Amino acid sequence: MWELVSFVAAMVVFMCLIELFDVPDWIRANLKNGITRANLEAKVEALELQIQELEHKVQRLSE
């Protein structure tokens, strides 16, 4: 019983350390199905630019 509890606790600590120390993207990609932080940041930047363009278009139409 205690072996199982210690194993689960070790896994929780291991996963917390991975998140806290921000392991390299290639390890993170393997653990999270190929999605890297750089990839997500690039997508967010593209979406932010699209939002800014739409805001400018709405401002032009309302004038």
For each residue, the residues with C-beta under 8 A, 3 or more apart:
1: 4 5
2: 5 6
3: 6 7
4: 1 7 8
5: 1 2 8 9
6: 2 3 9 10
7: 3 4 10 11
8: 4 5 11 12
9: 5 6 12 13
10: 6 7 13 14
11: 7 8 14 15
12: 8 9 15 16
13: 9 10 16 17
14: 10 11 17 18
15: 11 12 18 19
16: 12 13 19 20
17: 13 14 20 21
18: 14 15 21 23 27 28 31
19: 15 16 22
20: 16 17
21: 17 18
22: 19
23: 18 27 28
24: 27 28
25: 28 29 36 37 38
26: 29 30 36
27: 18 23 24 30 31
28: 18 23 24 25 31 32 36 37
29: 25 26 32 33 34 35 36
30: 26 27 34
31: 18 27 28
32: 28 29 35
33: 29
34: 29 30
35: 29 32 39 40
36: 25 26 28 29 39 40
37: 25 28 40 41
38: 25 41 42
39: 35 36 42 43
40: 35 36 37 43 44
41: 37 38 44 45
42: 38 39 45 46
43: 39 40 46 47
44: 40 41 47 48
45: 41 42 48 49
46: 42 43 49 50
47: 43 44 50 51
48: 44 45 51 52
49: 45 46 52 53
50: 46 47 53 54
51: 47 48 54 55
52: 48 49 55 56
53: 49 50 56 57
54: 50 51 57 58
55: 51 52 58 59
56: 52 53 59 60
57: 53 54 60 61
58: 54 55 61 62
59: 55 56 62 63
60: 56 57 63
61: 57 58
62: 58 59
63: 59 60
